[in-house]
Amino acid sequence: MRHSKIFLADETNQNWLPMTETPYDQEVVLQIALAQYPDLIPGDQINPDNPRRWLLVRRELGIPGEMGGGNLWSLDHLFLDQDGIPTFVECKRSQDTRGRREVVAQMLDYAANGTELPNLYAPIFAKSD
Protein backbone atom coordinates (compact mmCIF):
# COMPACT_ATOMS: atom_id res chain seq x y z
CA MET A 1 0.00 0.00 0.00
CA ARG A 2 1.37 3.37 -0.97
CA HIS A 3 1.10 6.28 1.46
CA SER A 4 0.82 9.96 0.63
CA LYS A 5 3.78 12.05 1.63
CA ILE A 6 3.60 14.81 4.21
CA PHE A 7 5.65 17.97 3.76
CA LEU A 8 6.69 20.66 6.22
CA ALA A 9 6.82 24.22 4.90
CA ASP A 10 9.32 26.72 6.24
CA GLU A 11 8.28 30.17 7.53
CA THR A 12 8.33 31.65 4.03
CA ASN A 13 6.42 28.78 2.39
CA GLN A 14 9.22 28.72 -0.18
CA ASN A 15 10.90 25.52 0.96
CA TRP A 16 9.05 22.28 1.53
CA LEU A 17 10.76 19.46 3.37
CA PRO A 18 9.47 15.91 3.01
CA MET A 19 8.79 14.23 6.32
CA THR A 20 9.57 10.55 6.55
CA GLU A 21 7.90 8.00 8.77
CA THR A 22 10.26 6.77 11.46
CA PRO A 23 9.47 3.95 13.88
CA TYR A 24 9.90 4.49 17.60
CA ASP A 25 12.69 2.50 19.19
CA GLN A 26 10.87 2.61 22.52
CA GLU A 27 7.26 3.26 23.51
CA VAL A 28 8.45 5.83 26.06
CA VAL A 29 9.29 8.25 23.21
CA LEU A 30 5.62 8.45 22.22
CA GLN A 31 4.50 8.41 25.86
CA ILE A 32 6.57 11.50 26.64
CA ALA A 33 5.35 13.28 23.49
CA LEU A 34 1.71 12.58 24.39
CA ALA A 35 2.21 13.81 27.95
CA GLN A 36 3.76 17.06 26.69
CA TYR A 37 1.44 17.54 23.70
CA PRO A 38 -1.98 15.96 24.36
CA ASP A 39 -3.31 17.50 21.14
CA LEU A 40 -1.45 14.75 19.28
CA ILE A 41 -4.61 12.78 20.06
CA PRO A 42 -6.89 13.80 17.17
CA GLY A 43 -9.87 15.22 19.08
CA ASP A 44 -11.30 16.69 15.87
CA GLN A 45 -11.60 13.19 14.40
CA ILE A 46 -13.72 12.12 17.36
CA ASN A 47 -16.08 15.08 17.11
CA PRO A 48 -15.47 17.61 14.31
CA ASP A 49 -18.16 19.99 15.64
CA ASN A 50 -16.78 19.97 19.19
CA PRO A 51 -13.21 18.65 19.07
CA ARG A 52 -12.03 16.94 22.21
CA ARG A 53 -9.47 18.83 24.28
CA TRP A 54 -7.35 16.81 26.66
CA LEU A 55 -6.02 17.23 30.17
CA LEU A 56 -3.40 14.73 31.30
CA VAL A 57 -4.39 13.43 34.73
CA ARG A 58 -1.63 10.91 35.21
CA ARG A 59 0.99 8.79 33.46
CA GLU A 60 1.58 5.18 34.50
CA LEU A 61 -1.63 5.00 36.50
CA GLY A 62 -2.01 1.81 38.51
CA ILE A 63 -5.22 -0.09 37.72
CA PRO A 64 -6.53 -2.72 40.17
CA GLY A 65 -7.48 -6.16 38.94
CA GLU A 66 -10.57 -6.25 41.15
CA MET A 67 -12.70 -3.90 43.20
CA GLY A 68 -10.68 -2.80 46.20
CA GLY A 69 -7.66 -4.85 45.11
CA GLY A 70 -4.08 -3.81 44.59
CA ASN A 71 -2.78 -2.53 41.27
CA LEU A 72 -2.41 -5.25 38.67
CA TRP A 73 -1.78 -3.12 35.56
CA SER A 74 -0.28 0.23 34.65
CA LEU A 75 -2.10 2.50 32.18
CA ASP A 76 0.25 4.65 30.09
CA HIS A 77 -1.95 7.78 30.24
CA LEU A 78 -5.24 8.85 31.76
CA PHE A 79 -6.69 11.95 30.11
CA LEU A 80 -9.93 13.80 30.76
CA ASP A 81 -11.66 15.70 27.98
CA GLN A 82 -13.45 19.03 28.39
CA ASP A 83 -16.61 17.17 29.45
CA GLY A 84 -14.76 15.23 32.15
CA ILE A 85 -14.93 11.96 30.20
CA PRO A 86 -11.92 9.76 30.96
CA THR A 87 -9.82 8.55 28.05
CA PHE A 88 -7.32 5.72 28.46
CA VAL A 89 -4.26 5.81 26.19
CA GLU A 90 -1.88 2.89 25.87
CA CYS A 91 1.13 3.25 23.56
CA LYS A 92 2.19 0.25 21.48
CA ARG A 93 4.77 0.03 18.74
CA SER A 94 3.87 -1.75 15.53
CA GLN A 95 6.81 -4.07 16.20
CA ASP A 96 5.13 -5.24 19.44
CA THR A 97 4.98 -9.02 19.11
CA ARG A 98 1.71 -9.33 21.01
CA GLY A 99 -1.35 -9.70 18.86
CA ARG A 100 -3.89 -6.94 18.47
CA ARG A 101 -6.43 -9.07 20.30
CA GLU A 102 -4.20 -9.20 23.36
CA VAL A 103 -3.73 -5.43 23.31
CA VAL A 104 -7.48 -4.85 22.89
CA ALA A 105 -8.13 -7.27 25.75
CA GLN A 106 -5.67 -5.30 27.88
CA MET A 107 -7.59 -2.06 27.24
CA LEU A 108 -10.90 -3.78 27.99
CA ASP A 109 -9.44 -4.96 31.30
CA TYR A 110 -8.50 -1.36 32.09
CA ALA A 111 -11.96 -0.09 31.18
CA ALA A 112 -13.74 -2.88 33.07
CA ASN A 113 -11.82 -1.95 36.18
CA GLY A 114 -12.33 1.75 35.55
CA THR A 115 -15.19 1.73 38.05
CA GLU A 116 -12.45 2.49 40.54
CA LEU A 117 -11.47 5.68 38.66
CA PRO A 118 -13.09 8.13 41.09
CA ASN A 119 -11.06 6.53 43.86
CA LEU A 120 -7.94 6.39 41.69
CA TYR A 121 -7.73 10.04 40.71
CA ALA A 122 -9.42 11.62 43.73
CA PRO A 123 -6.07 11.78 45.61
CA ILE A 124 -4.53 13.62 42.65
CA PHE A 125 -7.00 16.49 43.10
CA ALA A 126 -7.13 16.37 46.91
CA LYS A 127 -6.08 19.54 48.67
CA SER A 128 -3.08 19.33 50.92
CA ASP A 129 -3.22 20.96 54.34
Backbone torsions as a table, in degrees:
resi	resn	phi	psi	omega
1	MET	NA	132.9	-178.0
2	ARG	-95.6	135.1	-179.5
3	HIS	-104.3	148.1	173.3
4	SER	-70.7	150.5	177.8
5	LYS	-87.7	152.7	175.2
6	ILE	-115.6	136.5	-179.0
7	PHE	-119.7	150.2	177.3
8	LEU	-113.9	122.0	179.6
9	ALA	-88.2	145.6	174.8
10	ASP	-78.8	-177.9	-175.5
11	GLU	-60.9	-28.0	-177.2
12	THR	-91.9	-6.5	-174.5
13	ASN	60.6	20.9	178.7
14	GLN	-95.5	-28.7	-178.2
15	ASN	-117.6	131.3	-179.1
16	TRP	-120.2	122.4	-178.3
17	LEU	-104.9	126.6	177.5
18	PRO	-70.2	136.8	176.1
19	MET	-99.1	137.6	-179.0
20	THR	-113.8	142.6	178.1
21	GLU	-69.3	131.3	-179.3
22	THR	-131.0	125.7	179.5
23	PRO	-71.3	152.7	175.5
24	TYR	-81.5	134.9	175.3
25	ASP	-73.1	-33.3	-178.4
26	GLN	-139.0	145.7	179.4
27	GLU	-62.0	-28.1	-176.3
28	VAL	-61.8	-26.5	178.1
29	VAL	-61.4	-48.3	178.5
30	LEU	-69.9	-37.0	179.2
31	GLN	-59.8	-44.4	179.4
32	ILE	-65.6	-43.2	179.4
33	ALA	-60.9	-43.4	179.0
34	LEU	-65.4	-37.8	178.6
35	ALA	-65.4	-38.2	-178.8
36	GLN	-81.4	-31.4	-175.5
37	TYR	-132.7	75.7	-177.6
38	PRO	-58.8	-22.7	179.9
39	ASP	-69.1	-2.5	170.5
40	LEU	-64.0	-24.1	174.3
41	ILE	-76.9	121.0	-171.5
42	PRO	-74.8	79.7	-179.8
43	GLY	-61.4	-27.5	178.8
44	ASP	-73.1	-21.2	176.3
45	GLN	-79.1	-22.9	177.6
46	ILE	-78.1	-43.9	179.6
47	ASN	-148.3	96.7	-177.2
48	PRO	-62.1	-31.2	-178.6
49	ASP	-77.8	-27.3	179.8
50	ASN	-142.8	74.6	-175.0
51	PRO	-55.3	140.8	178.7
52	ARG	-69.7	138.7	173.1
53	ARG	-117.6	140.4	-168.7
54	TRP	-114.3	142.7	171.3
55	LEU	-121.2	122.2	177.1
56	LEU	-74.2	122.3	177.0
57	VAL	-90.1	-47.0	-177.6
58	ARG	-163.9	146.7	168.9
59	ARG	-100.0	151.6	177.1
60	GLU	50.4	54.2	-179.8
61	LEU	-80.6	125.7	177.4
62	GLY	-70.6	133.2	179.7
63	ILE	-118.5	125.9	179.4
64	PRO	-73.3	153.5	177.8
65	GLY	-83.6	-16.5	178.8
66	GLU	-153.7	160.8	-179.0
67	MET	-55.5	122.2	178.8
68	GLY	78.3	0.6	-178.1
69	GLY	-86.1	174.5	176.7
70	GLY	-76.1	167.1	-178.6
71	ASN	-67.1	130.5	179.1
72	LEU	-109.1	-31.5	-177.2
73	TRP	-127.1	170.4	176.0
74	SER	-132.8	115.5	178.9
75	LEU	-81.7	132.6	-178.4
76	ASP	-59.2	-49.6	-178.1
77	HIS	-144.5	139.6	167.3
78	LEU	-115.6	119.3	176.2
79	PHE	-113.8	153.7	166.5
80	LEU	-115.8	142.8	174.4
81	ASP	-92.1	-177.2	-175.1
82	GLN	-65.9	-14.6	176.8
83	ASP	-98.5	5.5	179.5
84	GLY	79.2	13.8	179.8
85	ILE	-82.8	124.8	-179.8
86	PRO	-71.5	143.7	176.5
87	THR	-130.3	123.4	178.6
88	PHE	-93.3	132.5	178.0
89	VAL	-126.1	125.2	177.7
90	GLU	-122.3	125.3	-177.9
91	CYS	-92.9	129.2	177.0
92	LYS	-135.2	138.2	175.3
93	ARG	-84.2	151.6	179.2
94	SER	-64.7	-22.1	179.1
95	GLN	-81.0	-3.4	179.1
96	ASP	-57.5	126.7	-174.6
97	THR	-77.1	-14.3	178.1
98	ARG	-71.0	147.0	179.6
99	GLY	-72.4	158.2	178.7
100	ARG	-59.0	-34.8	179.5
101	ARG	-61.7	-40.4	179.8
102	GLU	-65.3	-40.1	179.7
103	VAL	-67.9	-42.2	177.0
104	VAL	-62.8	-41.5	178.1
105	ALA	-61.8	-38.2	177.7
106	GLN	-60.6	-46.1	179.9
107	MET	-65.9	-37.0	177.2
108	LEU	-65.4	-36.8	174.8
109	ASP	-61.2	-43.5	178.7
110	TYR	-60.6	-47.9	-177.6
111	ALA	-65.7	-40.3	-179.4
112	ALA	-63.3	-31.3	179.7
113	ASN	-96.5	8.6	178.2
114	GLY	-71.7	-6.1	176.5
115	THR	-62.1	-18.7	178.2
116	GLU	-85.7	-0.9	-175.0
117	LEU	-54.2	-46.1	179.5
118	PRO	-55.6	-37.9	178.0
119	ASN	-73.9	-29.2	-177.4
120	LEU	-73.6	-43.3	-176.4
121	TYR	-101.9	-0.6	174.8
122	ALA	-58.2	-43.8	179.7
123	PRO	-63.4	-25.3	-179.5
124	ILE	-65.2	-37.6	-176.7
125	PHE	-96.2	-1.4	-178.2
126	ALA	-65.9	141.9	177.9
127	LYS	-79.2	141.0	175.4
128	SER	-94.9	146.9	-178.9
129	ASP	-79.4	NA	NA
